Amino acid sequence: MNEATGGEGATVQQKEIITIEDIRLLVDTFYGRARLDDLIGPIFNNTIQDRWPEHLNKLYNFWQPVLLGEHTSYGAPFPPHSVLPLEKAHFERWLQLFHKTLDDLFSGPKAEEAKQRSVLMAQMFQYKMAEHARMGTTPIR
């Protein structure tokens, strides 16, 4: 385990991502931060409204097979995002907050994999959104 300095000078033990509880900690901590963010918080809060428990559950089920190799059903993540007013700055902030959360809580290969996959996901979403805008089409839901 590595050590990192917490928000108030406290030392926090970082650990590997190895269980569903680790996934829940990552998702809950990240979205707790994202909801309060001046740039992306309003988009999340206006879109999800009072459905946070349901949304967080979907995210646990999304990251569990990605990082732990345990199959869960999670659907297609792109279509719901395709209709949101997202620009490059939103994706950059999402990545910044997600990577900071990973760095604050975890270390090791799975944390690095989560960072790499988040970058690829952000790039893919931006590409698909630009293509649909260019072609004047709407993604299949």
C-alpha positions in Angstrom: 0.0 0.0 0.0 1.1 3.5 -0.7 0.4 6.5 1.5 -1.1 9.8 0.4 -1.8 13.0 2.2 -5.5 13.5 2.9 -7.4 16.8 2.7 -6.4 18.1 6.2 -2.9 16.7 6.4 -4.0 13.3 7.5 -2.3 10.3 6.0 -4.6 8.0 4.0 -3.6 4.4 3.1 -4.0 3.7 -0.6 -4.8 0.2 -1.7 -5.5 -1.8 -4.8 -8.9 -2.0 -6.4 -9.8 -5.6 -5.8 -13.4 -5.9 -4.5 -16.9 -4.5 -5.3 -16.6 -2.5 -2.1 -13.6 -0.7 -3.6 -15.6 0.0 -6.8 -18.4 1.4 -4.6 -15.9 3.6 -2.7 -14.5 4.9 -6.0 -17.9 5.6 -7.5 -19.4 7.1 -4.4 -16.4 9.3 -3.7 -16.1 10.5 -7.3 -19.8 11.3 -7.8 -19.9 13.0 -4.4 -17.2 15.3 -5.6 -18.7 15.6 -9.1 -22.1 16.6 -7.8 -20.5 19.6 -6.0 -18.3 20.7 -8.9 -19.3 24.1 -10.4 -18.8 22.9 -14.0 -20.1 19.3 -14.2 -22.2 19.2 -11.0 -25.2 21.0 -12.5 -25.3 18.7 -15.5 -25.3 15.6 -13.2 -27.8 17.0 -10.7 -30.2 18.3 -13.3 -30.1 15.1 -15.3 -30.2 12.5 -12.5 -32.2 14.6 -10.0 -33.5 12.2 -7.2 -32.4 9.0 -9.0 -28.9 9.0 -7.5 -29.1 5.5 -5.9 -30.3 4.0 -9.2 -27.5 5.8 -11.1 -24.8 4.8 -8.7 -25.9 1.2 -8.9 -25.5 1.3 -12.7 -22.0 2.7 -12.3 -21.0 0.0 -9.8 -22.3 -2.5 -12.4 -20.4 -0.7 -15.2 -17.0 -0.6 -13.4 -17.2 -4.1 -11.8 -16.6 -6.1 -15.0 -14.2 -3.5 -16.4 -11.9 -3.6 -13.4 -12.7 -6.8 -11.6 -13.6 -9.0 -14.6 -16.9 -10.0 -12.9 -19.8 -9.9 -15.4 -22.7 -7.6 -14.5 -25.4 -6.2 -16.8 -24.9 -2.5 -17.4 -26.3 -1.6 -20.8 -24.9 0.9 -23.2 -23.4 4.0 -21.5 -23.1 6.3 -24.5 -26.8 6.9 -25.6 -27.9 8.6 -22.3 -24.9 10.9 -22.5 -25.3 11.8 -26.1 -28.2 14.2 -25.5 -26.4 16.2 -22.7 -24.9 19.6 -23.3 -21.3 18.3 -23.0 -18.2 20.0 -24.3 -14.5 19.2 -24.1 -14.2 21.2 -20.9 -16.8 18.9 -19.2 -14.9 15.8 -20.2 -11.6 17.3 -19.0 -13.1 18.1 -15.6 -14.7 14.7 -15.4 -11.3 13.1 -16.0 -9.5 15.5 -13.6 -11.9 14.6 -10.8 -11.9 10.9 -11.6 -8.1 10.7 -11.7 -7.8 12.7 -8.5 -10.3 10.4 -6.7 -8.3 7.4 -7.9 -5.0 8.9 -6.8 -6.5 9.8 -3.4 -7.9 6.4 -2.7 -6.1 3.7 -4.7 -2.8 2.6 -6.2 -1.7 -0.2 -8.3 -2.5 -1.7 -11.7 -6.3 -1.5 -11.5 -6.1 2.2 -10.6 -3.9 2.8 -13.6 -6.2 0.8 -15.8 -9.2 2.8 -14.5 -7.4 6.0 -15.6 -6.6 4.6 -19.0 -10.1 3.4 -19.6 -11.6 6.7 -18.4 -9.5 8.6 -21.0 -10.5 6.2 -23.8 -14.1 6.5 -22.7 -14.0 10.3 -22.7 -12.3 10.3 -26.2 -14.9 7.8 -27.6 -17.8 9.8 -26.2 -16.5 13.0 -27.6 -15.8 11.4 -31.0 -19.3 9.8 -31.2 -21.0 13.1 -30.1 -19.1 15.0 -32.8 -20.0 12.5 -35.4 -23.7 12.5 -34.6 -23.7 16.3 -34.6 -21.8 16.4 -37.9 -24.3 14.0 -39.5 -27.4 15.4 -37.8 -28.3 12.0 -36.4 -29.4 10.7 -33.0 -27.9 7.7 -31.4 -30.1 4.6 -31.1 -31.3 4.3 -27.5 
